[in-house]
């Protein structure tokens, strides 16, 4: 009986931890996707990048590192292109927003995620 309680407790902790981490990633990705739309100056972009650095510390524990690296590259490219090449800036902005949307929807049960 003792072993059964321990196993059930471990399963509960695993499921609850998975739920919490998924909710955290979803809320961070949703917040960042909304905020990235309003970026129009280097100062706003710097503030957004700093916010992502703070929030990504916990997110990196459960996310694939290649996804985090891609987001960091898109934000870096936006920072480099914001004053020099507006079209490239908008492309990087679009890619970053799509990546944040992907993070939010990465665990949903849909045909896109299965295929």
Secondary structure as GFF3:
##gff-version 3
##sequence-region A 1 115
A	DSSP	alpha_helix	2	37	.	.	.	ID=ss1
A	DSSP	alpha_helix	42	59	.	.	.	ID=ss2
A	DSSP	alpha_helix	65	81	.	.	.	ID=ss3
A	DSSP	alpha_helix	86	105	.	.	.	ID=ss4
A	DSSP	alpha_helix	111	114	.	.	.	ID=ss5
###
